[in-house]
Amino acid sequence: MSPTTLTVVTDPNTELDSVEAEVSQQPAPEVIDTDTAPVEQTAADEEAFVLPPDATASYLDPTELQIAENVRKRFDLADHPEQVATIEQFGVRAPVLAEREPDGSIWVYEGQVRTLVARHLGLPLIPVWVTDARSDLDPAERRIARTLDQINLNERRIPTPASDQAAGIALTLELGASATRVARATQRKPAEVRKIAAVGKSGTAKRLLDENQYSLDQLAVIAHYENLGDTEAVQQLLEVSRYSIDWTAKRIAAERAETRDRLRESLAYGAYGFRILTRQPDTRGSEPAYIPATELATTSGDPVTAELIYTDPAQWVVFLEVERDAEFIDVDSGEFIDPDTVDWTTRGNPEAEPGKGLRRADTVARRDRWTPVYYLPSDQLEQAGLGLLVDAVDPDDEAAVAAAEQAAAQREQARQDRRRVIELNKRGADSFERRDEFLTRLVSGARPPAEAPAFVAESFARRIDSAVLHKVTKLLGIAGSADKLLEAIHAASPNRAWMIVLAMQLATYELDVDKSFWRVGEGSTRRYMRFLGQVGATRDFALCDVEQAAAGEIDYHDIDIDSPPRQAASKETKSRG
């Protein structure tokens, strides 16, 4: 072993198999693999130092000391010449702490860098406080206490890399420590400890943590999917900018939830004998893998019916399309309800009476509509005794062939248009929560954004009638509000009052937006989305694809619905360092 490097030596209470596995994964020993990295004690350190009970003071050869498990995984003496110079000039004056195991070996758990420097400088002896290892403690409890001590001690000296701290916190939870205990020991909140622990178990998230480009919440999302083994989700998150991670994560979560729901809804079809598709197949092109039942015909030229499909379900595969919140049901019986029989003005108003012949809005709930779409694998076309509908016409009749081909192309276009509508509606629905979070942050401050006054003034100017416009231009002011809102405005500072005005305007615009807002691309919705894009540029918010379409920045026909949703590039105003 080189006197300037340390080879990983795991806690002596760790099982031999796990020791060999951990050592085999370590890099070549040019860099120290475990270390607490303390330097000579300062006055503050000496004041905080507590002599271990029953400790024996000794001067020992540093080359005979073993290095115990450490939360730090990487350390190079060349990066810290001041520590080397101090010990070279004054020697090791602060004793290191070590434990003597039953086999007589002595393991340094505090002062490992001093031990390393002493080896490097060839010092024959260093001061050591030695205690006998406690045999009455569970090995896991010893490791928890040691890891927490190292995290705190390192932060007062040479800070441990953030990734190593995260791995250490993850280790303490794995060993059985509660998040509350670790939070107290590391001066953090329990929720933060759980997120850091998730990051500590993810190689990708740990690397990004040291690069300091992502928030802890964003890293926790990446770690969550990597720890689940969802490499596709991790790849999607890494392919977008940090401004897009939150939106992308919500879309991934929604897609995973939808897949679970689809599988649940598909159970009945599977029990009937159908094979199940978890993703809608691509039916475009001349040789698709799956052919929609609507494009098939019997040998007599008749279209394929549901009755024919169900005579041999094993031949077919089914995909369930979903339209979110498309159906209305009675909250008690679950029966379908005609939305035209509901008095929607009673929503949120328990004292309101419904109109004649109508029912209250709170007696109705929404649920998703699942529609089965049947496909036949193209390689089973002959075996099924079916043919393409386009081929069912007389091949010698050119006009009939052309008409059949045109009809087939129109049906395919209708399928793609429907698929686009369903997908973009889902993205539109998903964007509500995301914008709510952004709007909450936007209006929580004491000062509105610089763009707000012009936006609000233009919005009012476009909505008021001529009489009000005359009065506004004469008095150069705006008045009118509910009593409680007036009280809030009177109690607010001028800037905060402007923020309340902005909040009212944003709420008005937001209530005008439905899940198909991506179709619009003009009028008030267009101006609203453009405003969000402007103010979001310096607030970690960028328009997603359906919002860009509503803003008129892109054509919704150009949105790639087969790829993860994207956001517009957002201007970064903060250093990535």
Sequence and secondary structure as in RCSB ss.txt:
>XXXX:A:sequence
MSPTTLTVVTDPNTELDSVEAEVSQQPAPEVIDTDTAPVEQTAADEEAFVLPPDATASYLDPTELQIAENVRKRF
DLADHPEQVATIEQFGVRAPVLAEREPDGSIWVYEGQVRTLVARHLGLPLIPVWVTDARSDLDPAERRIARTLDQ
INLNERRIPTPASDQAAGIALTLELGASATRVARATQRKPAEVRKIAAVGKSGTAKRLLDENQYSLDQLAVIAHY
ENLGDTEAVQQLLEVSRYSIDWTAKRIAAERAETRDRLRESLAYGAYGFRILTRQPDTRGSEPAYIPATELATTS
GDPVTAELIYTDPAQWVVFLEVERDAEFIDVDSGEFIDPDTVDWTTRGNPEAEPGKGLRRADTVARRDRWTPVYY
LPSDQLEQAGLGLLVDAVDPDDEAAVAAAEQAAAQREQARQDRRRVIELNKRGADSFERRDEFLTRLVSGARPPA
EAPAFVAESFARRIDSAVLHKVTKLLGIAGSADKLLEAIHAASPNRAWMIVLAMQLATYELDVDKSFWRVGEGST
RRYMRFLGQVGATRDFALCDVEQAAAGEIDYHDIDIDSPPRQAASKETKSRG
>XXXX:A:secstr
  TT       TTS HHHHHHHHHTS  TTSBSS     S  HHHHHH    TT EEEEE GGG EE   S   B
 GGG HHHHHHHHHH   S EEEEE TTS EEEEE HHHHHHHHHHT S EEEEEEE  SSS HHHHHHHHHHHH
HHHHHTSS   HHHHHHHHHHHHHTT  HHHHHHHHT  HHHHHHHHHHHT HHHHHHHHHT S HHHHHHHHHH
HHHT HHHHHHHHTS TTTHHHHHHHHHHHHHHHHHHHHHHHHHHHHT EE SS     SSS SEEEGGGEE TT
S B  HHHHHHSGGG EEEEEEEEEEEEEETTT  B  GGGEEGGGTT TT    TT EEGGGEEEEEEEEEEEE
EEGGGTTTTT EEGGGGS TT HHHHHHHHHHHHHHHHHHHHHHHHHHHHHHHHHHHHHHHHHHHHHTSSSS  T
THHHHHHHHHHHHS HHHHHHHHHH       HHHHHHHHHS HHHHHHHHHHHHHHHHHHT  TTGGGT SHHH
HHHHHHHHHHHTTTT   BHHHHHHTTSS GGG  TTS   B      S   
